[in-house]
Amino acid sequence: MSIGSKGFATLLTSLTFALAVAVAGSPAALSADTAEAKAAVAQRQKLQQARLAIAHNDQRQLRALKKELKDYPLLPYIEYWALSKRLSRLPYDDIDAFLAKYEGTAIGDWMRVRVLRELGGRDRFKAYLKYYDPEKIRRTQLRCYYVDALTRHGDKQKAYDLIAELWTVGASQPKECDPAFARWMKDGGLTQERAWQRHTLAVRSGNLDLAAYIARQLDKSRAARAELMRAVYRKPEQILNYKKFIREEPEYRDIVNIGLRRLAIKDAPKASKAWDRYSASYLFSDKERDDYLQYLALRFARQDDKQGLQALIKNNPGFYDLRTSEWLIRQSLREMDWAQIEFWIDQLPAEDQKLDRWLYWKARAIEEQLASAGKKDPARQALAKKLYQQAAAERSYYGFLASDTIGADYSFVDRPAPITPKLVNEVAARPGMQRARELQAIGEFYHARREWNYATEPMTTEELMTAGKIANSWGWYHKSIQSILAADYLDDLELRFPLAFSDIVSDVAKRMGKKTALNDYLVLAVARQESHFSHDAKSHAGAMGLMQLLPSTAQATARKAGVPYRRSWDLLNPSTNINLGAYYLNSLLNRFDNNRFLAAAAYNAGPTRVSRWLKDTNKQLPFDVWIETIPYSETRKYVQNVLSYSVIYAYRSGNKAPLLNRNEAEAKW
């Protein structure tokens, strides 16, 4: 959450807080006015001194520095750090004063969380009830402390209602819940029905150890059925023994539900037959029916069983699932069955048929059928042209494809957001915005994001657009993108597609792209797709930085690229990250014959998968069909975005670039 006083001091000393020049890639991150810039550096040096005073418990020095920094945006954080140092002593008067002073702010709410953790961990439950706000605090650990406090010193019935809600989930809850759970169970809160419900949820989640533990709370007959449920989860073929599972006891219905889903994973046709049998015996609700049929349809799709999926649709009149219909279209594309492609597109809801994706593919299907028949049909030709024209009006991958097909110029629809200088000054001066900017500047990225989110959450649409403009001028590009998207204003391409870190990107592209298709636009497109230009972005998988590199990939790439790299933290440096990311992207271009969409697919899904996909298609598909039938929906969207973003970045740079290069468009894949 914080870089700490030592890391802070190092950051200050080494960068002298020309800071955001490195972080934001533009001197605009500091004031253009030299005097103001010097004043900012002086304040940050005093902030460093204040943090050191806190670390050394030098109260006299701290008081003097706070007076000197009374107008500094981060004075609340100095007070927060100082109070945090003493939090274990629980100085209630000081805590109350801080929370009252900063009520509703990001740092005030964060201090409340810190206080609650301290109180809960030390069983100070009377005080806990004073500080807990059930409308704002939703962290499970803190809710567990809250219900424990209520059972001891508050409304016990209210506590037990909340405990039942916390308890009835399919996963294990934090250990902080255990005391309240135990008290609730001792007082008879745990019924057999509720225990069965949680057991079922745990099995559905695949948490069989938890389910077995919960089963100990069941009576003998239910415990036996619970054991049967877990056995069915492991070996779902058992439910094909219909006599065994069509029973009057209500628990068997839950067992069958789980068994049907598990069987569908292994064998969708068998699961479909089993569903027909069980749905005739059990009264499933319409929602249960639709949920299961959608699940079963997805399993047919994942098992590449087109006939089974078509039979499912035929045998269940009124059943419709958009994902299923889209899979059938893509499966027909893979088979180059253009009549079926048109047929399935026509089965989509009318609104979906108007999407640029399906406008393009219906036009393609019509053209291919006419070409195959070798005859002219003016009405059908006119329809195809009209569909292409409608798709070409969009600023998108499909819009650009359609434009290329009919020889039209790309539609960029670039309209700057209506932002006034007066509102820019007013919004930028707000305390929350100033705190966010300064926290970003000193490397407190977690708190910077919280402050920004707090500051922008109540904003109007006009203010959000203005916030996007401000973030862009500060070099905080991912917040610029986030704000303009939150305002739902998609036509300001300067804010949606900033030319971020352009000096670094241009230098890298010139050095590395002499013999490949690597250029500024491709690098910017990948960075925009990967992180929205958040230099400190970290994924759940461990990828880091602007171009979202795994440390292991970065380590291997650094040796080949000759880029200095010692630790994963280096990936948060824009120059290091872009250099390594571009080098890796360039290596993929070399591997895949200078094909950008194959390289983009490999960047997202890995080169081994892309090689396997190419082997499966055996160079039989046109480029647009190959991209549309990429097995991973995430990778499919990724490739389409990178290609279209490259076009947009060329436009943003004052140039023109095609969606596809000739070598990419003419070969089969």
C-alpha positions in Angstrom: 0.0 0.0 0.0 3.0 2.3 0.6 6.5 2.4 -0.6 7.7 3.2 3.0 9.8 5.9 4.4 13.1 4.4 3.2 11.8 3.7 -0.3 10.3 7.2 -0.4 13.6 8.8 0.6 15.4 6.8 -2.1 12.9 7.8 -4.7 13.2 11.4 -3.8 16.9 11.5 -3.7 17.5 9.5 -6.9 14.8 11.2 -9.0 14.8 14.6 -7.3 11.2 14.3 -8.3 11.6 15.2 -11.8 9.4 12.3 -11.0 6.6 12.3 -13.3 8.9 12.9 -16.3 9.9 9.3 -15.8 6.5 8.1 -14.7 4.3 10.1 -17.1 6.7 10.4 -19.9 6.1 14.2 -20.2 7.4 17.3 -18.4 3.7 18.3 -18.2 3.4 16.1 -15.2 5.2 18.9 -13.3 4.1 22.5 -13.7 5.4 24.3 -16.7 6.2 27.2 -14.5 9.8 26.8 -13.1 9.0 28.6 -9.8 6.1 26.4 -9.2 8.1 23.3 -10.0 10.8 24.3 -7.6 8.2 24.9 -4.9 6.8 21.4 -5.5 10.2 19.8 -5.2 10.8 21.8 -1.9 7.5 20.6 -0.5 8.3 17.0 -1.4 11.6 17.3 0.3 9.8 18.5 3.4 7.4 15.6 3.1 10.4 13.3 3.1 11.7 14.9 6.2 8.2 14.6 7.9 8.2 10.9 7.2 11.6 10.5 8.6 10.5 12.5 11.7 7.6 10.1 12.1 9.9 7.1 11.7 12.2 8.5 14.4 9.4 9.7 16.6 10.6 13.3 16.5 7.4 15.1 17.4 9.0 18.5 17.6 10.4 18.3 14.1 7.1 16.9 12.8 5.0 19.7 14.3 7.3 22.3 12.7 7.1 20.6 9.3 3.3 20.3 9.4 3.1 24.1 9.9 5.3 24.6 6.9 3.2 22.2 4.9 -0.2 23.5 6.0 -1.2 24.2 2.3 0.4 21.0 0.9 -2.2 18.6 -0.6 -0.7 15.6 1.2 -0.9 17.1 4.7 -3.7 14.6 5.5 -1.3 11.8 4.6 1.4 13.1 6.9 -1.3 13.0 9.7 -2.3 9.5 8.6 1.2 8.2 8.7 1.8 9.7 12.0 -1.3 8.3 13.5 -0.7 4.9 11.9 2.7 4.8 13.8 0.7 5.0 17.1 -2.3 3.0 16.1 -1.5 0.0 18.2 -1.9 2.1 21.3 -5.5 2.9 20.2 -5.4 6.7 20.9 -9.2 7.1 20.5 -9.3 10.9 20.8 -6.8 11.3 18.0 -8.6 8.6 15.9 -11.9 10.4 16.4 -10.5 13.7 15.5 -8.8 12.3 12.3 -12.0 10.5 11.2 -14.1 13.6 11.8 -11.7 15.8 10.0 -11.5 13.6 6.9 -15.0 12.0 6.9 -15.9 10.8 3.4 -12.4 11.1 2.0 -10.2 8.3 0.6 -7.7 8.6 3.4 -10.4 9.0 6.1 -12.2 5.8 5.0 -8.8 4.0 4.7 -7.9 5.0 8.3 -11.3 3.6 9.4 -10.4 0.2 7.8 -7.0 0.3 9.6 -8.7 1.1 12.9 -11.3 -1.7 12.5 -8.5 -4.3 11.7 -6.7 -3.2 14.9 -9.8 -3.3 17.0 -11.0 -6.7 15.6 -7.7 -8.3 16.0 -7.6 -7.3 19.7 -11.2 -8.2 20.5 -12.2 -4.6 21.3 -15.7 -5.2 20.1 -17.6 -2.4 21.9 -15.3 0.1 20.3 -15.6 -1.8 17.0 -19.4 -1.2 16.8 -18.7 2.6 17.2 -16.4 2.7 14.2 -18.0 0.2 11.8 -20.2 1.5 9.0 -22.2 -1.4 7.4 -23.1 0.8 4.4 -19.5 1.4 3.5 -17.5 -1.5 4.8 -18.0 -4.7 2.8 -14.7 -6.5 3.3 -15.5 -10.0 4.5 -12.9 -10.0 7.3 -14.3 -6.8 8.7 -17.9 -8.0 8.4 -17.0 -11.1 10.4 -15.6 -8.9 13.2 -18.8 -6.8 13.0 -21.2 -9.8 13.5 -19.0 -11.1 16.3 -19.3 -7.6 17.9 -23.0 -7.6 17.4 -23.5 -11.0 19.1 -21.5 -9.7 22.1 -22.7 -6.1 22.5 -25.5 -5.4 20.0 -28.6 -6.8 18.3 -28.1 -10.5 18.5 -31.0 -11.3 16.1 -29.6 -8.9 13.5 -26.2 -10.5 14.0 -27.6 -14.0 13.4 -29.3 -12.9 10.2 -26.0 -11.6 8.9 -24.1 -14.6 10.1 -26.5 -16.9 8.1 -25.7 -14.8 5.0 -22.0 -15.0 5.6 -22.1 -18.7 6.4 -24.1 -19.9 3.4 -21.5 -19.7 0.7 -19.6 -22.3 -1.3 -16.1 -21.3 -0.1 -14.3 -21.1 3.2 -14.7 -17.9 5.1 -11.8 -16.0 6.9 -10.9 -17.4 10.3 -12.2 -14.1 11.8 -15.7 -15.5 11.2 -15.2 -18.6 13.3 -16.1 -17.2 16.8 -19.4 -15.7 15.5 -20.2 -18.9 13.5 -19.6 -21.0 16.6 -21.8 -18.9 18.8 -24.6 -18.9 16.1 -24.4 -22.7 15.8 -24.5 -23.2 19.6 -27.7 -21.1 19.8 -29.4 -23.2 17.1 -28.9 -21.0 14.1 -27.7 -23.8 11.9 -30.6 -25.8 10.5 -30.5 -29.0 8.5 -31.8 -27.2 5.5 -29.1 -24.5 5.7 -26.3 -27.0 6.2 -27.6 -28.9 3.1 -27.7 -25.7 1.2 -24.1 -24.8 2.0 -23.0 -28.4 1.3 -24.6 -28.1 -2.2 -22.9 -24.7 -2.8 -19.5 -26.1 -1.8 -19.9 -29.1 -4.1 -21.0 -26.9 -7.0 -17.8 -24.8 -6.4 -15.7 -28.0 -6.5 -14.8 -27.5 -2.8 -15.2 -31.1 -1.7 -13.1 -30.8 1.4 -15.3 -28.0 2.7 -18.4 -30.0 1.7 -17.2 -33.1 3.6 -16.7 -30.9 6.7 -20.2 -29.4 6.4 -21.7 -32.9 6.0 -20.7 -33.6 9.6 -23.5 -31.2 10.6 -26.2 -33.2 8.8 -28.4 -35.9 10.2 -27.7 -39.5 9.2 -30.0 -39.7 6.1 -28.9 -36.3 4.7 -25.3 -37.1 5.4 -25.7 -40.2 3.3 -27.2 -38.2 0.4 -24.4 -35.6 0.8 -21.9 -38.4 0.4 -23.7 -39.5 -2.7 -23.6 -36.0 -4.1 -19.9 -35.8 -3.7 -19.6 -39.2 -5.3 -21.7 -38.0 -8.3 -19.5 -34.9 -8.6 -16.5 -37.2 -9.0 -18.2 -39.8 -11.2 -21.3 -38.2 -12.8 -22.0 -41.2 -15.0 -23.8 -42.6 -12.0 -26.9 -40.4 -12.7 -27.6 -42.5 -15.8 -29.0 -45.0 -13.3 -32.3 -43.3 -13.4 -34.1 -45.6 -10.9 -31.5 -44.7 -8.3 -31.9 -40.9 -8.6 -35.5 -40.3 -9.4 -36.7 -40.2 -5.9 -39.2 -38.2 -3.8 -36.6 -36.8 -1.3 -35.9 -33.2 -2.3 -32.1 -33.6 -1.9 -32.0 -35.9 -5.0 -33.1 -33.0 -7.2 -29.9 -31.1 -6.1 -27.8 -34.2 -6.7 -29.2 -34.6 -10.2 -28.6 -30.9 -11.0 -24.9 -31.3 -10.1 -24.6 -34.6 -11.9 -26.1 -33.2 -15.1 -23.6 -30.4 -15.2 -20.7 -32.6 -14.4 -21.7 -35.1 -17.0 -22.1 -32.4 -19.6 -18.4 -31.5 -19.1 -17.4 -35.1 -20.0 -20.1 -36.0 -22.5 -22.6 -33.5 -23.7 -24.8 -35.9 -25.7 -25.2 -38.2 -22.7 -26.0 -35.3 -20.5 -28.6 -34.1 -23.1 -30.4 -37.5 -23.0 -30.2 -37.5 -19.2 -31.8 -34.1 -19.1 -34.7 -35.2 -21.2 -35.3 -38.1 -18.8 -35.0 -36.1 -15.6 -36.9 -33.0 -16.8 -39.8 -35.3 -17.3 -39.6 -36.5 -13.7 -38.6 -33.4 -11.8 -40.4 -30.1 -12.0 -37.6 -27.8 -12.9 -38.4 -24.0 -13.0 -38.1 -22.1 -16.2 -34.9 -20.4 -14.9 -33.4 -23.8 -14.0 -34.3 -25.1 -17.5 -32.8 -22.1 -19.3 -29.7 -22.0 -17.1 -29.0 -25.7 -17.7 -29.7 -25.6 -21.5 -27.4 -22.6 -21.9 -24.7 -24.6 -19.9 -25.3 -27.7 -22.0 -25.2 -25.7 -25.2 -21.8 -24.2 -24.2 -20.5 -27.8 -23.5 -21.6 -29.0 -26.9 -19.8 -26.0 -28.4 -16.6 -26.7 -26.4 -16.7 -30.3 -27.5 -17.1 -29.1 -31.2 -20.4 -31.1 -31.5 -22.3 -29.0 -34.0 -24.9 -31.7 -34.7 -25.6 -32.2 -31.1 -26.0 -28.4 -30.6 -28.4 -28.1 -33.5 -30.4 -31.0 -32.1 -30.6 -29.4 -28.7 -32.0 -26.2 -30.3 -34.5 -28.2 -32.4 -35.7 -30.3 -29.5 -36.2 -27.3 -27.2 -38.5 -24.8 -29.0 -38.1 -21.3 -27.6 -34.6 -21.9 -26.3 -32.2 -19.1 -27.3 -28.7 -18.3 -26.2 -26.6 -15.7 -27.9 -23.3 -17.4 -27.1 -24.6 -20.6 -28.7 -25.7 -18.7 -31.9 -22.4 -17.0 -32.2 -20.5 -20.3 -31.8 -22.6 -21.8 -34.6 -21.7 -18.9 -36.8 -18.1 -19.3 -36.1 -18.2 -23.0 -36.5 -19.8 -22.4 -39.9 -17.1 -20.0 -40.7 -14.5 -22.6 -39.8 -16.2 -24.9 -42.3 -16.6 -22.1 -44.9 -20.3 -22.9 -45.0 -21.5 -19.5 -46.2 -25.2 -20.4 -46.5 -25.2 -21.6 -42.9 -23.3 -18.5 -41.8 -26.1 -16.3 -43.3 -28.8 -18.6 -41.8 -27.5 -18.3 -38.3 -26.9 -14.6 -38.5 -30.5 -14.2 -39.5 -31.5 -16.1 -36.3 -29.9 -13.5 -34.1 -32.1 -10.8 -32.5 -32.8 -7.9 -34.8 -30.6 -5.5 -32.7 -27.7 -7.9 -32.7 -27.9 -8.2 -36.5 -27.2 -4.5 -36.7 -23.8 -4.8 -35.0 -20.9 -4.1 -37.3 -19.6 -7.7 -36.8 -22.6 -9.4 -38.2 -23.2 -6.7 -40.9 -19.7 -7.5 -42.2 -20.1 -11.3 -42.0 -23.5 -11.4 -43.6 -22.2 -9.3 -46.5 -19.3 -11.6 -46.8 -21.6 -14.6 -46.8 -23.8 -13.2 -49.5 -20.7 -12.3 -51.7 -19.2 -15.8 -51.3 -22.5 -17.5 -52.2 -22.9 -15.4 -55.3 -19.3 -16.1 -56.4 -19.7 -19.8 -55.8 -23.0 -19.9 -57.8 -21.3 -18.0 -60.6 -24.3 -15.9 -61.3 -25.4 -12.3 -60.8 -28.2 -11.3 -58.5 -28.4 -7.5 -58.5 -30.7 -7.4 -55.4 -28.4 -9.6 -53.3 -25.3 -7.7 -54.6 -27.0 -4.4 -53.6 -27.8 -5.8 -50.1 -24.2 -6.9 -49.6 -22.9 -3.5 -50.5 -25.5 -1.8 -48.2 -24.4 -4.0 -45.3 -20.7 -3.2 -46.0 -21.5 0.5 -46.0 -23.4 0.3 -42.7 -20.5 -1.5 -41.1 -17.9 0.9 -42.6 -19.5 3.8 -40.8 -18.1 2.4 -37.5 -14.7 3.1 -36.1 -13.8 -0.5 -35.4 -12.1 -3.6 -36.6 -15.1 -4.7 -38.7 -15.7 -1.1 -39.9 -12.2 -1.0 -41.2 -12.6 -4.4 -42.8 -15.7 -3.3 -44.5 -14.1 -0.1 -45.7 -11.2 -2.1 -47.2 -13.7 -4.3 -49.0 -15.6 -1.5 -50.7 -12.6 0.8 -51.1 -13.9 3.5 -48.7 -11.9 5.7 -46.4 -11.9 4.6 -42.8 -14.4 6.4 -40.5 -12.6 7.8 -37.4 -15.4 10.1 -36.1 -12.9 12.2 -34.1 -14.8 14.7 -32.0 -13.0 16.4 -29.0 -15.1 16.4 -25.8 -16.8 19.7 -25.1 -14.5 20.9 -22.3 -14.1 24.4 -21.1 -10.9 25.9 -19.6 -12.9 27.3 -16.7 -14.1 23.8 -15.7 -10.6 22.3 -16.2 -9.2 24.8 -13.7 -12.0 24.2 -11.2 -11.9 20.4 -11.3 -8.1 20.3 -11.2 -8.1 22.5 -8.1 -10.3 20.2 -6.1 -8.5 18.8 -3.1 -9.1 15.1 -4.1 -7.7 15.7 -7.5 -4.6 17.5 -6.1 -4.0 14.7 -3.6 -4.3 12.1 -6.4 -1.8 14.0 -8.6 0.7 14.4 -5.8 0.4 10.8 -4.6 1.1 9.6 -8.1 4.0 11.9 -8.3 5.7 10.5 -5.2 5.1 6.9 -6.1 2.2 6.2 -3.8 0.2 4.6 -6.6 -2.3 2.6 -4.5 -3.5 5.7 -2.6 -3.3 7.8 -5.8 -5.8 5.5 -7.5 -8.1 5.6 -4.4 -8.1 9.4 -4.3 -8.8 9.6 -8.0 -11.7 7.2 -7.7 -13.1 9.0 -4.8 -12.8 12.4 -6.6 -14.4 11.2 -9.8 -17.1 8.9 -8.4 -19.7 11.7 -7.9 -18.8 13.7 -11.0 -21.2 14.6 -13.7 -20.6 13.5 -17.3 -19.1 16.9 -18.2 -16.8 16.8 -15.1 -15.7 13.3 -16.0 -14.7 14.4 -19.5 -12.9 17.3 -17.9 -11.1 14.9 -15.5 -10.0 12.9 -18.5 -8.5 16.0 -20.1 -6.7 16.8 -16.8 -5.3 13.3 -16.4 -4.0 13.4 -20.0 -2.2 16.7 -19.3 -0.7 15.2 -16.2 0.6 12.2 -18.2 -1.7 9.9 -16.2 -3.0 8.3 -19.3 -4.9 5.3 -18.0 -7.0 7.6 -15.8 -7.6 9.8 -18.9 -8.9 6.7 -20.7 -10.9 5.5 -17.7 -12.6 8.9 -17.2 -13.6 9.4 -20.8 -15.0 5.9 -20.9 -16.9 6.5 -17.7 -18.4 9.6 -19.3 -19.5 7.3 -22.2 -18.0 9.8 -24.6 -16.1 7.6 -27.2 -15.3 10.1 -29.9 -12.5 12.0 -28.3 -9.6 10.1 -29.8 -7.0 12.2 -28.1 -8.2 11.1 -24.7 -9.2 7.5 -25.6 -6.0 6.9 -27.6 -3.2 9.1 -26.1 0.2 9.2 -27.8 1.7 8.1 -24.5 5.4 7.7 -23.9 5.8 8.6 -27.6 9.6 9.4 -27.4 10.4 6.0 -25.9 8.1 4.2 -28.3 9.5 6.0 -31.3 13.1 5.3 -30.4 12.4 1.6 -29.7 10.4 1.2 -33.0 13.2 2.8 -35.1 15.9 0.6 -33.5 14.1 -2.7 -33.6 11.7 -2.4 -36.5 14.2 -2.0 -39.4 13.5 -5.5 -40.8 10.1 -6.2 -39.4 6.6 -4.7 -39.2 7.3 -3.3 -35.8 6.4 0.4 -35.7 5.2 3.0 -33.3 1.5 2.3 -34.0 1.8 -1.4 -33.2 3.7 -0.8 -29.9 1.2 1.8 -28.8 -1.7 -0.5 -29.8 -0.3 -3.4 -27.7 0.4 -1.1 -24.7 -3.1 0.4 -25.0 -4.7 -3.0 -25.1 -2.5 -4.5 -22.3 -2.6 -1.8 -19.6 -4.4 1.4 -20.9 -0.9 2.9 -20.3 -0.8 2.2 -16.6 2.9 1.9 -15.9 2.3 0.2 -12.5 -0.4 -2.2 -13.7 -0.1 -5.7 -12.3 -2.3 -8.7 -13.4 -3.5 -11.6 -11.4 -1.1 -13.8 -13.4 1.8 -11.6 -12.3 2.3 -9.6 -15.6 3.6 -6.1 -14.9 3.8 -2.7 -16.4 2.8 -1.0 -19.6 3.1 -4.0 -21.9 2.2 -6.5 -19.2 5.3 -8.7 -19.1 5.8 -11.7 -16.8 9.0 -11.3 -14.8 10.2 -14.7 -16.3 9.6 -13.4 -19.8 11.3 -10.2 -19.0 14.4 -11.9 -17.6 14.8 -14.1 -20.6 14.2 -11.2 -23.0 16.5 -8.8 -21.2 19.5 -11.1 -21.8 18.8 -11.2 -25.6 17.9 -7.5 -25.9 20.8 -6.3 -23.8 18.4 -4.3 -21.6 19.5 -3.8 -18.0 17.1 -5.7 -15.8 17.7 -6.9 -12.2 14.3 -7.4 -10.5 10.6 -7.4 -11.3 10.2 -3.9 -9.9 12.2 -2.7 -13.0 9.1 -3.5 -15.1 7.3 -0.6 -13.6 9.8 1.7 -15.3 8.2 2.8 -18.7 11.5 2.8 -20.6 12.5 -0.7 -19.4 9.1 -2.1 -19.9 8.6 -0.8 -23.4 12.1 -1.8 -24.5 11.5 -5.4 -23.3 7.9 -5.6 -24.5 8.8 -4.3 -28.0 11.8 -6.7 -28.2 9.6 -9.6 -27.3 6.9 -8.5 -29.8 9.5 -8.1 -32.5 10.8 -11.7 -31.8 7.2 -12.9 -32.4 7.0 -11.0 -35.7 10.2 -12.8 -36.7 8.8 -16.1 -35.7 5.5 -15.6 -37.5 6.7 -14.3 -40.9 6.2 -10.6 -40.0 2.5 -11.2 -39.5 1.1 -8.7 -37.0 -2.1 -10.5 -36.1 -0.3 -13.8 -35.5 2.3 -12.0 -33.4 -0.5 -10.2 -31.4 -2.2 -13.6 -30.9 1.1 -15.0 -29.7 1.7 -12.1 -27.4 -1.7 -12.8 -25.7 -2.0 -16.5 -25.8 1.6 -17.7 -26.3 3.4 -18.7 -29.5 3.0 -22.4 -28.9 -0.8 -22.1 -29.0 -0.7 -20.0 -32.2 1.5 -22.6 -33.9 -1.0 -25.3 -32.9 -3.9 -23.2 -34.3 -2.1 -22.7 -37.5 -1.4 -26.5 -37.8 -5.1 -27.2 -37.1 -6.3 -24.9 -39.9 -3.6 -26.1 -42.3 -3.4 -22.7 -44.1 -7.0 -23.2 -45.5 -8.6 -20.0 -44.2 -8.7 -16.4 -45.3 -7.2 -14.0 -42.7 -10.6 -12.7 -41.5 -12.0 -16.1 -41.0 -8.9 -17.3 -39.2 -9.1 -14.3 -36.8 -12.8 -14.7 -36.2 -12.4 -18.4 -35.3 -9.5 -18.1 -32.9 -10.5 -20.6 -30.2 -10.0 -18.1 -27.3 -12.5 -15.3 -27.2 -10.1 -13.1 -25.2 -7.4 -13.6 -27.8 -9.8 -13.1 -30.7 -10.8 -9.7 -29.2 -7.2 -8.9 -28.4 -6.1 -9.4 -32.0 -9.0 -7.4 -33.4 -8.3 -4.5 -31.0 -4.5 -4.4 -31.7 -5.1 -4.2 -35.5 -7.8 -1.5 -35.2 -5.8 0.4 -32.6 -2.8 0.4 -34.9 -4.9 2.1 -37.5 -6.2 4.7 -35.0 -2.7 5.4 -33.8 -1.5 6.0 -37.3 -4.3 8.5 -37.7 -3.5 10.1 -34.3 0.1 10.5 -35.6 -1.1 12.2 -38.7 -0.5 9.2 -41.0 -2.4 6.5 -42.8 -2.0 2.8 -42.2 -4.0 -0.1 -43.6 -5.7 -2.6 -41.2 -3.9 -5.4 -42.9 -0.6 -5.4 -44.7 -0.5 -7.2 -48.1 1.4 -10.3 -46.7 -1.2 -10.6 -44.0 -4.3 -10.2 -46.2 -3.3 -12.3 -49.2 -2.0 -15.5 -47.6 -4.1 -18.4 -46.2 -3.9 -19.3 -42.6 
